[in-house]
Amino acid sequence: MPDTSETRYLAPAQVAELLGVETDEVIELIHAGRLRGARVGSPARWRVEHESVGEYLEDQHEETRRIALWRQSNEASFPELWGPRTS
């Protein structure tokens, strides 16, 4: 677990701006476990670990890469996969 004294936290609105989504979607990502967040302060307000935003973006990039590879493999013809037919 990271040292909490050095952990930087962001408000959901800041994360939403970084990701280009609505604030409600950031809260949903926290509940889904895709972003690390905690309710802090009085009254309690959501805060998101800055590091988890970078990890989320890396996960999204990897997922996009895998989907692109899957689509590419589905569109490949048999000669592209196994080479030209030799008789």
Secondary structure by P-SEA (a helix, b strand, c coil): ccccccbbbbcaaaaaaaacccaaaaaaaaaaccbbbbbbcccbbbbbcaaaaaaaaaaaaaaaaaaaaaaaaaacccccccccccc
